[in-house]
Amino acid sequence: MASDPPCFELQPTTRFDDRASDYARYRPSYPPEVIDAVFAGWTDPARLIVADVGAGTGISSRLLAERGPRVLAVEPNAAMRDAAEPHPRVTFIDASAEATGLESASVDIVVCAQAFHWFRPQEALAEFFRVLRSPGRLALIVNERDARDPVMREYNEAVRRASDRELSEEMRPSVERALAGAGLSATLREFAHFQPLSRESLPGRARSASYVPKEGPRHDQMVLDLDALWARRHDDSGLVHLGYRASVFLVDRSFA
C-alpha cells in the first residue's frame, strides 16, 4: 500500500476553506499548562511579541494573548482568518510559515499549535529562526487524540468508518523528525486533558477534520454512531469527554 503524501503537499492553504466555522466552534483548546510552558522563564509576557504561525481561527492566539503579549497570528487561509474571534492583542497576517513577511529578529517567541505538519519543515524552521530574537524561543505544540482513553477510541472508530481511512497520528513524529534533521535539541513537556462535548457538538468536532465527509451516507452513519456514543458515555451534565495528550517541544535560542 502506498504511503500518504506529506501534509504540506495536500493544499494546506485551502484545505480548510469549507471547515472554518466548524473548526472555530468545535476544535479542542489547550490546557493552561501548555501556555505556562510557552512562557516559562519569561518574567513579563506583556513585554513580548509572539508569532503564532499557522494560527487557523486563533484558538492558540487568544490563549497566548490573554497572558499579555502582542500576538502576530500568521495564517494564509482567508476563511480561517475570517472565522477568528477578534482579540485586542491579536493581529492576523496573511502569510505562510515559510514566508511570514515578519522582519528579521522581530519576535521573542514563535509558536506553532497543531500546525507544523502542514509546513515544509526545513523551510519553516529556517524562517522561524530568521524572525526570532536572541534570546528567543520556538514552541511547537501538538494536541493528539489519546488512544488510551476509551471514549476517544470509540470516537476514533466512528470517524475512521466515515472517512474510510486509518487515523494516523503523524503530527508528533513530523515534529521530531524535523527537529532532528535540523540538529535542534528540544525540551518536551506533556499534558493530558479532555474536551467536553455535547450531543450536538460531537458531529461538529468530527466535521472540523479535513478528511471527514460533510454530507452523504457515510456522514449520516457517522452522526448516528456519534449519537450512540453520546448515549453510552455522557455524564449527568449531558457531556462526553474526549481525551487528548498535548505535547510542547521547546527550543531556546540563547544570546548570539
N, C-alpha and C positions, 0 to 999 in steps of 0.2 A: 504494500500500500504506500502510495506516495505521501510524503510528509506535507503538511500545510505550509504555505509560504509564510515568511515572517510578517508580522502585523503591519510593518511600515510599507509593505508592498500592496496592502489591501485598501487603498484610497482613504487613508486615515483622516484627511482634512474634510471629506464629505460624507464619510460612512455613517455619521450620526445625524444627518440632516433631518430625518423623519423620527428621531428618537429624543430630541432635545427636551420636549415637555415631560416625557416620562422620566428622562434622566434627572431633570431638576427636581421632580417630585418624589422619586422613589429610590434613587441610589442611596446606599448607606453612607453615613457620615463617618467621622473618625473620632476615636475616644480622646478625651483631653490629654492623656498621657503621650499620644503621638505629637501633639503640638508642644507639650512640655519638652519632649526630646529635641524637637527642631530648635528651640530657643535655649536649651540648656547651656549654661555658662555665659550667656549674654545678660549683663546686669540691667539693661534698659531697652527692651524691644521697641519702645516707642521711638527710639532714635535710629532704627534700622530701616533699610529699604530691602524688600523681599520680592524676588521674581518668582511667581507661581507659573511654571511653564506647562502647557497642556492643561490649562485651568478648567476647561469644559464650561459648566454652568456656574462655576465659582464656589463649589462646596468647600473646598480646602481654602480658597482665597479668603472667604469670610471668616473662617475659623482663625486663620493667621492674623487677619486684620483686627479681630477682637482683642488681640494681645497688645495692640497699639502701633505696629509699624505701618508704613505705607507699602501697599502691595500692588505690584505690576502684574496683572493677570494676562499672560500671553496665550492666546487661543486663536487658531486660524479658522475655526468653523463659525460662520456667521449665525447659524441657527442656535448654536450653543451659547454664544455671547448674548444673543437677543433673549434667551430664556433665563439668563442670570438675574438673580435678585440684586438690586443695587446696594452698595455699601459705600459710605463716605470716604473710606480709606482705600478702596479698591478701584484701580483704573484698568480697564480692559484694553489690550493691544492686539491688533490683527496682524499676527506674525507666527512663524513656525519655530519649533525647538532648535532647528538647525540654523536659523537666521532670525534671531529675536528682534533685531533692529535696535537693541539697547546699546548704550555706549560701553566701551571697554572699562573694566574696573569701576562699575557704577552701582553694583548691588552688594549687599552684605551676605545674603543667603539666597540660594537658588533651590526651589522646591519643585519636585515633580510628584504629584499624588495620583496614583493609578493611571499613569500616562506614559511612562518611559518605554514600555513595549511597543508603542506606536511610533517611536522616533528611530531615525537612523543612528544607531548608538554612538559610534565613534565621532560622527559629525556633531551630534548633540553635546556630547561631553566636552569636545573642544570649544564649542560655543559657550557652554556654561562656565568654563574656566576663563574664557576671554572676558566675560562680563563680571566675574566675581572679583571683589577686592581682596586684599591681603591685610589682615586675616579675613577669611570668609568661610562659608560652609555650603556644601551640597547635601541636600536631604532628599533621598529617593524613597517614596512611600508606596508600599504595595499592600492592598487590602484584599486578602484572599478568602474565598469560601472555605470554611473549616470542615473538612470531611469527617472529622471526629464527632461532630455534632449530629445527632440522629435526625433532627428536624431539617438541617441543611442537606443531609443525604437524601431525604425524601424530596425536597425541593429540587435538588440537582437532577434526580431521576425524571421528574416531570418535565423539566426544561430540556433534558437530553432527548427524551422521546419527541418533543415538539420540534427540536432543531435538527434531529436525525444526525447528531454528531457527538463525539466524546467531548466532555468539558475539561480540556487540559488546563492545568494551572501553569501557564508559561511565563507569567509576569515576573515572579521572583527569580527563576533561572535566567531570564533575559537580563535582569539587572546584574546578577552575579557574574555572568559571562562578560558583560560589557566592562564592569569594573576590573575584572581580572585581565581582560585584553588591553586595558589602558594602564595596567600596572598600578592601580589605585587600591589602597587598603581602607576598608570601611569598618566602622563600629556598628554593630547590628543590635537593635532593640526590638523586642516583640511584645505585642499586647493582644490578649483575647478580648473580644467584645461581641455584642449582639445587636441586631437590628430588629426592633419591634415593628410588626406589620399587621394591619387589619385584614379582614376578609377581602375588602375591595383593593387593598394595596398590593397584595401578593401578585396578581397578574401584571400590575403596573411595573413592579420590580423586575419581573421576567421580561417584559417587553422593552425595558430600557437597554437590554443587551442587543447588539447589532445583528446577531445570528438567529434571533428568535422571530418567528413569523408573527405579524400583527393581525392577520386575518386568515380565514380558511379552516379546513378540517383539523389540521394539527394545532392551530391556535385554539380552536374551540375545545378540543380534547384537553389541552393544557389547562385551560381555565377550569374545566371540570375536575382535573386531577388536583389542582391547587386548592380548589374549594373543598375537596375531600381531605386534603392535608390540613386545611384550617379547621375543619370539623373535628379531626382527630387530636389536634395539637394545641388549640387555642386555650389561653388561660382565662381566669374569671373576668378579666377586663376586655376579652374579645381579641386578644393579640397573640400572634405566634412570634417566636424569637429565633431568627436565623443567626447561627454562629459564624464569626469571622476571626481571622488572625491578621492583625496589622503588623507589618514589618517595616522598620525605618532604618535605612542604610545612611550613615552619616560619614561624610568625607570632609575633613577640616583642612583648609589651606592656611598654613602658618605665615607669618610675616615673610615677605620675599626679600 
